[in-house]
Amino acid sequence: MSAKKTFNDLIGNKTTQQYLAFLVLFFSGITALIYQIIWIREFGQVFGVHVYSMTTVLTAFMAGLALGSLIFGRIVDKKDNPLRVFFLLELGIGFFALLFPFLFDALSRGYGLLAQNITLPDYGQQLVRFAIAFLFLLIPTTLMGGTLPVIIKYFVRRLGTLGGGVSKLYAINNLGAVIGGFLAGFVLIKALGIQASLFIAAGLNLINALIALFIAHIIRKISYRTEEQYVREDSLIKTTQDEKVVYQLPKPLLRLVLWVFAIEGFTTLAYEVIWGRILISFSFDKTVYFSTTILVSFIFGLSLGSFLLRKWIDRGKHLLSFLGYIEIGIGIISFILLLFFSRMASFLAEQRELTDTWMQVAGKEYFIFFILLSIPTTLMGFTYPVVSKLYTQNIRNLGNRMGTIGFLDTIGSIFGSFVAGFVLVPFFGVVISLLVIVFINVFIGLLVILSHPTMRKKLKYVITGGALIILFVLSIQVPDRRYFTWWDQLDYKQTFFGQHYTRLLFYDEGVGSTVTVREYPFGDSYLALNVDGHNTAYSTEKDRRVNGLLGYLPYILHPDPNNAIVIGYGMGVTAHSLVQPDIKHIDIAEIVPGVLEASPLFSQWNHNVLDEPRVDVQIEDGRSMIYMSRDKKYDIITSNAIHPRLSNNIYTRDFYQICKKKLADDGIICQWIPPNWITERQYKSLINAFVDAFPHSQMWYINEYSTLLVGQKQPMELNYGLIRDKMANNDKLRKEMAGFGIPDPFMLLSQFIFDAEDLKEYTKNAPVNTDNHPIVEFSKIINIAPSVPVLNTIRQANPDYREMLVNADDAEYNMQTILQRIQSHRKFHKAHIGSIIRSVKRFERMNRQKKESDKEKQTKP
């Protein structure tokens, strides 16, 4: 009995309850961000990863949070014990997460059937996607939105401690979100996969629910204040004029405070969108780690700002003017960061070496981004507790007021994300867009200052004049909007290759990406297509060979192709290679509109393929386009895509299984697999993903940066007669193949490396890259040179052509002569690969020696 009494006393202790409230709110924040990252990824697999789909899912997610905050903020004011409400919220979230894989699978199938049987225009498809995402996510996100106002209602029992209580709880909830975002983006998905990460988050929710239920049971006799006590407490805050200004603002000022808070929610998400677009332009590692860093930076700043105010806010007597200062400060600091970012790129690039580790390059970049973004976001974190203190005038309707504040903040965030991503950046560019948001912050801050009922007029004028002068001085330094991002600096030199370009030929800041075309002066000069700071295609013979063979190779190997789909337009060479007399229709899926707009600059090589009547282009994610295609079967599916680290969803076994269903019985799929910027194990995982879906596969070597996988539903052979005839009788094919170094069938066949059995043997101990376990996306390789182990394997390969070749009867050459011609070309490839391996090793050795020498110089006195 004594032990039981001691335990009950411990649980009933105010400090214990405080820590338990902190714990459940911390766990709630962790799970919310894990869910957000996972659910956006999952919807992206079905709806596509383009900006429209992702913004749609995020908007639906945030709308649920807003609705939940409003609804449960009002409900909890009517309940005797808020923890019982919290228990039901956490229980509902946890069970939904456990059922999510099954519910989402059913939703995906239903959406697929709908998309395949009902033809809708692009805008109609977007509306359908929005409706599905919104309705599906509305249940769990509404429950999530209710957790913060409910726990605040439980925790804050005196108006005099409201500010500090809200500050602590908001900080802890956001700190949990920081941890959740970091775990999901850097640890859990990489180590355990998506489904295991989802179940871990669900487990935390269920633990939360049990903790809340247990405490609610132990302290069920807790007594809240009576109506008379509420009235007496509320009257205590009117003792002085200063306190009246702080807490008893006139209704017009209260409305202004709420409008300011909602507008700041708008500007916060707008900053996140714009700064993300700016920083990705010169970040070296544009992978999942980058997006996680930006998200975590924002949430950490919000948590830190709220935490810093926890002890001061309830004693502060000038909260209204402080709110004005916060908004002005956010605007001015953001303006300064705009100027700083435009000069930071060359500094970061100069520090990079190919032999550096991930932490020395990407880790350092992300740390810098984190520190810089935490400065303005910390100011943003001040506003929630300040507005809570200003707006909540009695403890009885605390839940309602907290719900209203959360609702306004989230609704503002929704509009901020949408307007920045879909209106400001596409029409005005990142520089002007950020300046617009800066001026909004400064304007609402000055509006609060000028509306202050007790501040002296002279001080108002000084603050207003000072803010405007600072803005004017900063405006003089604004970079030109066209040359803001790092790759547009004409004097910039790329450290790794010692190259610089002479002309910027094209520039487009679109909805989802910034696209440029640059001219490099080396040799005969060449053009480079660049998306978000990453060169994706070159007009060099070497790159045209890759892009051309992505179309020509499956076309040559297929006996009678009638249609094709190209995933990723690039500079249009792949699509052009498939414009053949016997191919009646070509679909193109391109996710970035700016890439298509830049196409005329590459007309010398793509021959204006977009004007070809047989070509149909859709601004769509390639995976989503294939998934949503009706009963259409393709003879050729070829992927001219970006590196798998940047576009993992079209390099997984799940994607290839979708392709298999859309491939004709004798159809051929062709996939580009780069042997660089990843480990050999990760390279093998890409092959395994393909071979698992297409056991009848082949590998072809193109150059040290490119290998191609081709697959069919049935066993594949090397039909020499078919290859010979197509290369002999098709003038366009023969001329263009010769143009990038493949003048005859022997040279083409010499690039064949592995058959299906060889591929299985090579990758037998490697994992499989899947949607659930995206191995390659989480690579931390910095060296962008080709993998030496992979090149060694390719050089040592010895395919049995005599076994593979069929239909080799030739009036001009017998089998022995054919094999000799092929082997002579293979000797050339082997020699070339050997020279590449030696060059890579020599370059790495020189870099290591340079680093050691620099280190010795630094240690010398």
N, C-alpha and C positions, 0 to 999 in steps of 0.2 A: 504493500500500500504506500509506503514511504517513497519507494522508487517511482511508482506511478505518479505520486503527487509532485515529486521533483521534476519528472519529465513534463507534466502538464504545466508546471510553473515556468519551465524553460521555454516551452512552445508559446505560452501566454505572455512571455516577456516581450516588451516592445522592441528591444534590440534584435531578438531572434526573428520576430515577425518581419522586421525591416530587412534583415539579410535574406530571408526566404523570398520576400517580395522582389528584392534585387535579383535573386537567382532565377526566378521563373521569368522575369522580364528579360533578363540577359539571354536565357535559352530561347525565348520567343523571338528575340532579334536575330539570333544565330539561324534559326530555322527559316525565318522569313526570307533572308538573302539566299540561303541554299535553294529554297524553292524557286525564287525568282530566276536565278541563273539556270537551274535545271529546266524549269518549265519553258523559258524562252528558247532554250536549246531544243527541247522536244517539239515545240510547235514549229520551230524553224525547219526541222526535218521534213515536216509535212507541208507547211505553208510556204516554205522557201526562206532563205536567210537574207533576202534583200531588205532594205530599210523600211519599206512599207509594211511588210509582215511583222518585222520586229517591233516597229513602233505601234502597230495594232495590238500585239500581245502585251506590250508594256503599258499601253493606255488602258486596256481591259484590266490588267493587274492593278494599276493605280486607282482606277475608278472603283473597284471593289474595296480597296483600302479606304477611300473617301466615304463610300456608302456605309461601311462598317463603323467607321469613327462616328458618323452622324447618328446612326440607328442605335448602337449600343451605348453611346454616350447618354442618350435620353433614357434608355431602358434601365441603366444601372442606377440612376437617381431614384428609381422607384423600388429598389431592392434593399433588403436589410443587410445582406452580406454580399458585397461585390465579388468575393472569391468564388462563390458558387457560379456566378456568371462566367468568371474567368475559366473555371473548370470545364464548363460546357463548350466554351470557345476553343480551348486547347484540345479537348477531346475530339471535337468536330474536325479541326485542322489535321490532327494526327490520323484519324480514320480516312479522311479524304486522300491524304498522301499515300497511305497503304493501298488504297484502291485505285490510285491514279494510273498505274501501268495498264490495268484492265479497262478502266473507263476510257483512257486515251486511245487504246487500241481500237475499241469499238467506235470512238469518235472519228478516228482516222479512216477507218473502213467506210463509215457513213459519208464522210466528206469526200472520199475518193469516188464513191458511187455517184454522189451528187455532181461532182465536177465532171465526171465522165459521161453523164447522161443529160446534163442540162448545159447548153451553150450560153455563156454569158460574156458580155464585153468586159474589158479589163476592170473598169470601174465597178461593175456588178460583182466581179470576183472579189474585189477588195471589200465590198460591203458584206458579202457572204462570210469572208474570213473574219471580218471584225465581229459580226454577229455571233459566229461560232465561238471564237476566242472569248468574247465578252461573257456570254452566257455560261460557258464551261468554267471559267475562272472566277465568276462572280461569287460562287458559294464559298470557296476557301478564302478568297481575298477579303470578302466582307467579314468573315470571322476574324481574320488577321487584323483588319482595321479597327476592330472593337477592343483589342487587348490593351492598348495603351491607355485610353480614357477609363477603362474599367479598373485597371490596376492603380491608376492615379486616384480614382475615387476611393479605393480601399486604403491607400497609403496616406493620402493627405486628409487630415481630420481637423486641421485648424487653418483658418484663413491667414493667420500671421506667419505660417510656415509654408504657405502654398508655393511661393516662388522657388524656395530652396528644394522643396519636395519635387516639384515638376522638373527642375533643373537636373536633379540626380536621376530621376526615373528616365527622362528623355535621353540623358547622357548614357545611362546603362543600356537602354534599349538599342541605341545607335552603336554603342561599343560592341554589343552582341552581333549587330548587323555587320560591323567591320570584320569581326572574327569569322562570321558565317561566310561572307563574301571571299575572304582570304582562303578559308578552308576549301570552299567549293572550287575557286579558280586556280589554286596552287597545289592543293593536297588531295582532297577526297576523290574527285573525278579521275584524276591521273592515277591514283593508287588503287582505287576500288571500283571505279566505274560509276555510271550515272544512277543505276537502280539501287545499288548498295548505298550510295550517298543519300538518295531519297529516303530510304528506309531508316537510315541513321537519324535524319531530321525528324521523321515521323516518330521515332522512338523518343527523341527529346520532347516532342509535344506531348506524348502520352505520359512521360515522367512528370512534366509540368502539370498536367491535369491531375495526376495523383497527389502531387505535393499540395496543389491548391485545395483539393477536396479534403485532404487530411487536415490542413490548417483550418479550413472552414468548419470542419467537424469539431476540432479541439476548442476553437474560440467562438463557437456558435452563439454564446451568450454575450458576446461583446455588445456594449451599449454605445450607440451614437447619440449625439446631442439631441435634446428635445427642441421643439420649435422655439420656446422661450430662450433657450441657451443660444440658438442661432441668432435670434434678434439681438440679444445682449452683446454677443461677439461682434456682429456686424456694426453695432453702434460704436464700438470701441475704435473703429478706424477713422472716425470723423473728428478726432480730438483737435487736430491742428489743420491749418489751411494747407500746409505742404502735403500732409497725408491725404487730404481730400483731393488734391490735384493728382496725386499718384493713383489712388484707388477709385475715386468717385468722379470719373471724367464725365462731362456732358455727353449725351447720346450722339450728337454729331461727331465729337472727337472719337468716341468708341467705334463708330462706323468707319471713320478714317483709319483707325488703328487696324481694324479687320481688313480693310481694303489694302493697306500697306502690306500686311502679312500675306494676303493672297497674291499680290503682285510680286512680293519677294519670292514666293514659291515658284511663280512664273520665271523670274530671272535666274533662280538657282538651277533649275533644269535646263534653261537656255544656255547658261554658262557651261554646264556639263557637256552638252551636245557640241558647242562651239570649241571649247578647249580640247575635247577629244579629237575633233577634226583637225585642230592645229597641231597637236602633239604627235598624232599618228603620222603626220607628214614627214617628220624627221626621226622618229623612233626607229631604231634598227630592227627590233623584234616585234613585229606587228601582229602578235598572236593573241591567244586567250589571256596571256599574262598582262598584256597592255590594257585590255578592256577592264580586267579585274582591278588593276592598279588605279585607273581613273575612278571607278565606282567606289572602291575602298577609300580613296583619298577624300572624296566628297563626304562620305558618311562619317569618317574619322573626324573631320573638321567640325561637322555638326555636333558630334558627341563631345569633342573637346571644348567647344564654345559653351555648350550648355553646362558642362562640368565646372568650368572656371567661374561661372556665375552663382554656383549653388550657395555660397556663404554670404555673398554680398547683396543678392537681389531683394531679399526680404527687408533689408535695412535701407535700401536705396530710396531716395525721395524725389529723384528726377528721372524716372523711367521713361517718360514721354520724350524728353529731349535726348536721352540716351538712345532711344529707338531711331531718332533722326540721325544721330551721329553714326550709328551702325550702318544705316543705308548709304550715307555719303561715303563712309570708309570702304564699304564693299565696292562701290563704283570706282573710286579712285585707285584702290589697290589692284582691281581687275584691269584698269587702264594701264597701270605700270607693268603688270605681268604681260599684257599684250606686247608692249615694247620690248620687254626682256626676252620673251619667247622668240621674237624675230631675230634676235642676235645670239641665241643659245645654240642653234643648230651646228654652226661651224665649230664651236667649242667641243661639242659632244663628238662630232665626226673626227676631229683631230686626235681624240683620245683612243680611238678604236684601233686594235690590232687583231689580225686574224687568229693569232695564237692565244688571245685572251680567253678567259673563262666566261661563262654566262653571267656570273656575278660581276665581273669586271666591266662588262659592256651593258647588257640589258639590265642587270641588277642595279648598277649605278644609275642608269637612266631612270629607272622606275623609282628609285629612292629620291632623285632630284625632283621628278614630277610630283611625288607624294608630298615632299616638303613644301614645294611652291604652291600647290593647290590647297594645302592645309591652311594657308594664311587667310585667304578670303573666306574659305568655308568655315573657319573658326568664328569669324564675325557673323556668318549666317546662322551658326549654332546659337548665338546669343538671343536671336529673335523669338524663338518658341517660348522660353520661360518668361521673357519680358512681356510679350503679348498676353501670355496666360495670366500674369499678375495684373496687368492693366485691365483685362477684359472680365476676369472673374471677381465679382463683387460680393458674393456670399457663398458659403460652403454647400448650401442645399442643392444648388443646381450646378455643382462642379462638373459632374459627368457630362451634362448637356453642353456646358461651355467648352470643355476640353474636346468634346466630339465636334462641335462647330469649328473650332480652331483647326483641328486635324483635317476636317472636310475641306475647309478653304485652302489650306496649305497644299493638299493633294490635288485639288482641282486646278489650282494655279500651276502646279508642277506639270499636269497633263498638258495644259495649253502651252506652257513654256517649251516642253519637248517638241510638241507638234509645230509650233510657229517657227522655232529655231531651225528644225530639221527640214521642214517642208516649204517654208516661205522665205525666211531671212537669208540663210546660206545659199540656196539655189539662185535667188534673184539678186542678192547684193554681195555675196562673198563673205568669208569669215571675218575680215577686218571690219567692214562696215556693220556687219551683224553684231559683233561684240561691242562696237561703239554705241549702237542703239541700246543695247541692254545696259551698258554703263550709264548712259544718260537717264535711263528709266530709274535706276537705283538712286542716282544723285537727285533726280527730280522729286521722287517720293520722300527722300530724306529731307530735302529743303521744304517740302510741303508740310511735313510734320513740324519742323522748326518754326516755320512762319505761322502755323496754326496754334502754336503753344500759347495757352491763355495767360501765363504769368511771366514768361521770359521777356526781358527788356528788349525793346525795339532795336537799340543800338547793337546788342549782341546778335540779334537775328541778322542784321545787315552785315555785320562783320563775318559771320559764318557763311552767309550766302555769297558775299563778295570773295571770300577766301576760296571757297569751293570752285567758283567759276574761274578764278584766276589760275588755280591749279589745273583745271580742265583745259584751259586755253594753252598753258605752257606745254602740257603733255600732247595736245593736239598738233603742235608744231612738229613733233617727232614721229607722227603716225606713218608707218610704212605704206607704200603704194599697194592697193588691194590686189593688183595683178601679180606682184612679185613678193608676196608675203611669205609663202611657204619655202622651205629651205632649198628645194630643188630648182627654184626659180631665181636664185641669186646668181647672177652672171659670172661673178668672180669666185664662185664656190668650186673647190677641188675635192674630188672624192678620194679620201685617204687610201682606201684599199687598192685602187687601180691607178691613181695619179691622173685621172681624166677630168676634163671639164668640157662643157658643151658650148657651142658658139651662138646658137639661136634657140629661142623658145618659139615654136611654131603654133602651138595650140594650148589653150588653158581653159578649163571648165570646172568650176566648183558646183557640182551637182548635188542632188538630194542626199545621196549616200556616200559619194566619193569625189575626190578631186582628180581630174585627168589632165595630163599634159603630154605634149609631144615635143621632144627635144632633138636637136641636130648635133651630132658629134663630128668633129673634124678629122678623125683618124682614117688613114687610107683614102678610100674614095668618098669618105664621110657616110654616115648612116643615121637613121632615125630611131628613136626609142619611144615606145608607148609606156607611159608611167601612170600607175594608179595608186594614189595615196603614198607617194614616195617610193613605190616599188616598181622597178622596171619589169614589165610583163611580156614584152615582145620587142624584137629588133628587126630592122630591115636588112641585116647582114645576111650573107649567103648561108652562114652557119645556122642562124635561127630560122631563115626561110626554109631551109632543108627540113628542120623539125616540123614546122607548121604545115609544110606541104605534104610530108609523109603521113601526118595525122589523117589526111584525107586520101592521099594516093595509095597508101599501103592497104587499108581495108578495101578500097575500090579495086585494086589489082588482084587481091586474093579472092574477092567475091566473084562468082561466075556470071551473075546476072542481077546487079543491084538496081532497084527502081526508086528508092527513096532513102533519105538520110537525115540525121539530126546532128547538129554541131553544138556542143555545150561550150560556150565561151567564144566570142567572136574574135577577140584579139585584134590583129591588124587585117584580118579577112582572108589570109592566104589559105587557110584550111577550107573555108567555105568555097573559095574560088576553085580549089583543086577538085571539089566534088561536082562542079558544074560540068557534067559529062552528057553526051548524047543519050545514053540509056537511063540516066537518072532523071526522073520526072518531077521530083519535088524535094526541096531541102528546107528543113526547119532550123532556125538558129535561136538559141536561148542565150541572151546576154543580160546580165544583171545590172550593168552600169551604162546608162544612156550616153554618157560622155564618150565612151569607147566607140559607139556607132557614129557619133558626130565627128570624131577625129578620122573616120575611115577615109575620106577623100585624100588625106595627106599620104596615104599608102596605096593610092590608086595605081601607081606604077606596077605594084605587085599583086593587088587584089582585083585589078581590072574592073573596078566599080561593081563588085558582085552584088551589092545591095540593090542595084537597079535591075538585076536579073529577075524576070517574071516568075521563075520557078522557086525563088527564094522567099521565105516567109520568116520575118524576124519578130520575136516577142521579147519585151523587156520583162524577163522572168528568170528566176533561179532555175538552173538546168534540172536539178533533181525534182523540183516541184512541177516543172513543165512535163517531164516524162511521167511522173506519177499521176498527173491529172489528165494526161492524154486519154482519149476514149478507148476504143477498141483498135486503135491504130498500131500496126506492127512496122518496125523499122528494119530495113535491110542493113543499114550501117548506123551505128551509134559511135560517135567519136568525141572525145573530150579534150578540147584545146584550153585547158583550165589553168588557173593560177596554182602556185606551189601548194602541196597538201597541208603544210603548216598553217597556211592562210585560208584554206577552203577545204577543211577536212570532210565535210558532209558529202562530197562527191568522190571520196576515196575509201569508202567503207564497204564492208561486205554487204550491209543492208542496202546501200545504193545499187550495187551491182545486181543484187537479187531483184530489185525493182526493174533494172534495165533488162534482166533476163526475161521477165514477163512481157516486156514491150519489144523484144527482139524477135524477128521472124525466125522460122525454124532453121533456115540456112543463113541467117544473118550473122554479121561480124561486128563485134564491139572492139574499139581501139582506145587505149588509155595511155596518156603520157605519165611516166613515172620518173621523177628526177632522182639521180643518185647523189645529190649534194644537199647540204644544209641539214642533214639527218644522219643518224648512225646507221651502220649496216643492219643492225637488228630492226630498226624502224623501217628501213628500206625493204627488208624481208617481210615485215608485217603488212606493208602495202601490197606486195605480191601475193601474200597469203589471202588477203581480202578478196582479190580478184580471182585467184585460182579456186577458192572455196565456192564461189558462185559459178565460175566457168572452168571446170576441171580440164577441158580441152583448150589449152592456152599455149601461146608461144611468146617468147621475148625477142625483141630486135634491138640492137644497139645502133644509136644514131650518132651521138657524140658524147664526150665526157660528162655533159650535163643532162643528157636525155636518153632514156630507153623507152621503148613502146611495148605494151602488152596488147596482144590481140587474142580474142577468144570467141568460141562458138559453142552452140549446144551439142554439136556432134564432133567426132574426131577430126582434127585438122591435118592437112597434108601440105606439102610444098608442090603446087602444080606448076612445074616448069613450063609446060606448053602454054598454059593460060597466062602466066607472067610474060613469057616471050611475045605472045601474040598481042597482048595489050600494049606493051612497050613498043612494038614494031608498027602497029596499025593506028595508034592514036597519036596524031601529030602534036596536039597540045601537051599530052602527057610526056611524050618523048622529049620534046623541046624543054619543058620546064624541069623535068627530072635531070636532064643533062646540065641545066643551068645551075643546079646546086649539087653537082658532082656525082650523079648516078646515071651514067650514059648507057648502061646495058643491064640485062638481067643478072649477070654474074656479080656486078658490084652490089646490086640490091640484095641478092641471096647471101652474099658474104657478111651481111649485117645481121643475119639470123644467128641467134645465140643459143637459146634453150627451147626444147619442146616441153610438153606437159610433164613428163616424168622427170626431166632435169630440174624443172622449176620446183616440183614437190620435194625432190631430194635436197635442193639448195636451201629451202625454207622450212625443212621438217621440224626444227626445234624452235622456230620463231613464233611469236603470238600473232593474232589476227587483228587488224585495225577495224573496229566496229563502231557503230553509233554509241553503244553503251560504254565501250572502252576505247576512246579515241587516242590511241598511243602516239601517233605522229604529231598531233596538234600540240602536245605538251613537250615536244623536243626542246632541249636547251643547248643545241649545237650553235656555236657562233660562227665557226669557220664555214664560209659559203663555198669553199673549194669542193670539188668532187671527192667522194669518199674513196680513199686509197684501197681499202679492203674490197669494196665493190668493183673497182676498176681491175684489181688483180684477178678477181673471179671471172670477170668478162674476158680478160686477156687470156686466161688459161682454159677457157671453154673450148671444147672440141666436138661440135655437133656432127652427128653421123648423117651427112647429106645423102649418102647412097641409100640409107634406110628411109629418109624422109622424102626424097624427090620422087615424084610420079610424073607420068606423061613427058618423059625426057627424050623421047625419040625425036631426033633433029637431023634434017638432011645435011646440015652444015657441021654440027658437032656431035660426037658420040659422048656417052656418059663419062668416059675417062677424061675427055677434053673439057667437058663442063666442070667436072670436079677440080681439074687443075686450074682453070680460070678463076673459079670461086676461091680456091685456096691461095692463089697469088694475091687476090684482094685482101684476104684475111690476114696475110702476113703484113700487109700495109697497115691494117687496123691495129694489129698487135704492136707493131713498132710505134705507131702514133700513141696508143694508150701507154706504152712504156715511157715515152718521152713526157707525157702528161704527169704520170706518177712521179718521175724524177723531178719535174718542175715543182710539183706541189710539195714534195719533201724538201727540196732545196729552199723554197720560199719559206716554209715553216721553220727550217733550221736557221735561216738568216734572221727571221723575226725573233727567234729565241735568243740568238747571239746578241742581237741589238738590245733586247730587253735586259739581258745579263750585263751588257756593257753600260747601259744607262743606270742600272742599279748600282754598279761599282762606282760610277762617277758620283752618284748621290751620296754614297757612304764615305767617300774620301773627304778628309777635312779640308 
